[in-house]
Amino acid sequence: MKFNSVKEYFYRLNNTGYQLMMVPLILFIYYYGSAYAFTARTWISNATLTLYILIGVVTFALIALTAVHFFVRAKAEKISKQTGLGLKLELLGSVLMKRMIVQGLIILMMPVGLVLTHHLGFTFGFIVLLAWFFLHWPTPTQVCNLLKLKGDEKEMVLSKGEAFK
């Protein structure tokens, strides 16, 4: 990820996050509206199978999000040993974008489950995963903590480059 300033770095990360979040959100609103406002066909109507699908999707989401969390932490640990704030931010930016892509794909499973089963558990799962996405939003504080920045580098990231102008 190329950027000219710390402010642009966070601008690009935020734009990418919003774009990745809009696809599942629009699909979910559309399918939720079509599933409950109109009489849409249920693809899977067996209650036991629906419950197994819901449990499987939730289990997969928890495992995948936990693995992504540890992957990001391990990569950030390696990146924090690099020299130069620009290099650290560039390397971490690609890792954070990959994390947002994976989170977006996992969240996308909920509208698909809703279309197949019309079970309200997928609505609840979507809300929880959406909250998870925004809790792990790449903020300046989170970037400082991931990279273990101190001193001037930390001040530069927290102020988005405005501290030394």
C-alpha positions in Angstrom: 0.0 0.0 0.0 1.6 3.2 -1.1 0.9 6.5 0.7 2.4 9.9 1.0 1.5 10.8 4.6 0.2 9.1 7.7 -3.2 10.9 7.1 -3.4 9.4 3.7 -2.5 6.0 5.1 -5.5 6.0 7.4 -7.7 7.5 4.8 -7.0 4.6 2.4 -7.4 2.0 5.2 -10.8 3.6 6.1 -12.0 3.7 2.5 -11.0 0.1 2.0 -12.8 -0.9 5.2 -16.0 0.9 4.3 -16.0 -0.6 0.8 -15.4 -4.1 2.1 -18.3 -3.6 4.6 -20.8 -2.3 2.1 -21.0 -5.4 0.0 -22.2 -7.7 2.9 -24.4 -4.9 4.3 -26.2 -4.2 1.0 -26.7 -7.9 0.4 -28.0 -8.5 3.9 -30.5 -5.6 3.7 -31.7 -6.8 0.4 -32.1 -10.5 1.4 -33.5 -9.6 4.8 -36.1 -7.4 3.1 -36.9 -10.0 0.5 -37.1 -12.9 3.0 -39.4 -11.2 5.4 -41.3 -8.6 3.4 -42.2 -11.0 0.5 -43.0 -14.6 0.5 -39.6 -15.9 -0.7 -38.9 -19.5 -1.1 -36.9 -21.2 1.6 -34.1 -23.4 0.2 -33.6 -25.4 3.3 -36.7 -25.9 5.5 -35.6 -28.7 7.7 -35.2 -27.2 11.3 -32.5 -29.6 12.4 -30.4 -29.0 9.3 -30.9 -25.3 9.6 -29.6 -25.5 13.2 -26.6 -27.5 12.1 -25.8 -25.0 9.4 -26.1 -22.1 11.8 -23.8 -23.9 14.4 -21.3 -24.8 11.6 -21.2 -21.3 10.2 -20.8 -19.7 13.7 -18.0 -22.3 14.6 -16.2 -21.6 11.3 -16.5 -17.8 11.8 -15.0 -18.1 15.4 -12.2 -20.3 14.2 -11.4 -18.2 11.2 -11.5 -14.9 13.1 -9.3 -16.3 15.9 -6.8 -17.5 13.4 -6.8 -14.1 11.6 -6.3 -12.4 15.0 -3.2 -14.4 15.8 -1.9 -14.1 12.2 -2.1 -10.3 12.4 -0.4 -10.3 15.8 2.4 -12.5 14.6 2.9 -10.4 11.4 2.8 -7.2 13.4 5.5 -8.5 15.8 7.8 -9.2 12.8 7.0 -5.8 11.2 7.7 -3.9 14.5 11.3 -5.0 14.2 11.8 -3.1 10.9 13.4 0.3 10.8 11.5 3.3 9.6 7.9 4.3 10.2 7.0 4.4 6.5 8.1 0.8 6.0 6.4 -0.4 9.1 3.1 1.3 8.1 3.3 0.0 4.5 3.9 -3.6 5.6 1.2 -3.4 8.3 -1.2 -1.8 5.8 -1.2 -4.8 3.6 -1.7 -7.1 6.6 -4.6 -5.0 7.9 -6.2 -5.0 4.4 -6.0 -8.8 4.3 -7.6 -9.0 7.7 -10.5 -6.7 6.5 -11.0 -8.8 3.4 -11.2 -12.0 5.4 -13.6 -10.4 7.9 -15.8 -9.2 5.0 -15.9 -12.7 3.5 -16.8 -14.2 6.8 -19.6 -11.6 7.4 -20.8 -12.4 3.8 -21.7 -15.9 5.0 -24.5 -14.5 7.1 -26.7 -13.2 4.2 -26.1 -16.4 2.4 -27.3 -18.4 5.4 -30.3 -16.1 5.7 -31.2 -16.7 2.1 -30.9 -20.4 2.4 -32.8 -20.9 5.7 -34.6 -17.7 6.7 -33.4 -18.3 10.3 -33.1 -15.3 12.5 -29.9 -16.7 14.0 -28.1 -15.5 10.9 -29.4 -11.9 11.5 -28.0 -12.0 15.1 -24.7 -13.5 13.7 -24.5 -10.7 11.1 -24.9 -8.0 13.8 -22.2 -9.7 16.0 -19.8 -10.0 13.1 -20.5 -6.4 12.1 -19.6 -5.3 15.6 -16.5 -7.5 15.5 -15.5 -5.8 12.2 -15.8 -2.3 13.7 -14.1 -3.3 17.0 -11.0 -4.3 15.0 -11.1 -1.2 12.8 -7.5 0.0 12.1 -7.3 3.2 14.3 -4.1 5.1 15.1 -4.2 3.7 18.6 -4.5 0.1 17.3 -1.7 0.6 14.9 0.6 2.0 17.6 -0.2 -1.0 19.8 0.3 -3.5 17.0 3.7 -2.0 16.1 4.7 -1.2 19.7 5.5 2.4 18.7 7.1 4.7 21.1 8.2 8.3 21.2 8.1 10.4 18.0 6.8 7.5 15.9 3.8 7.0 18.2 3.1 10.7 18.3 3.3 10.9 14.5 0.8 8.1 14.1 -1.6 9.2 16.8 -1.8 12.7 15.3 -1.9 11.3 11.8 1.2 13.3 10.9 0.0 16.7 12.2 2.3 16.7 15.3 5.5 17.8 13.5 4.2 20.3 11.0 
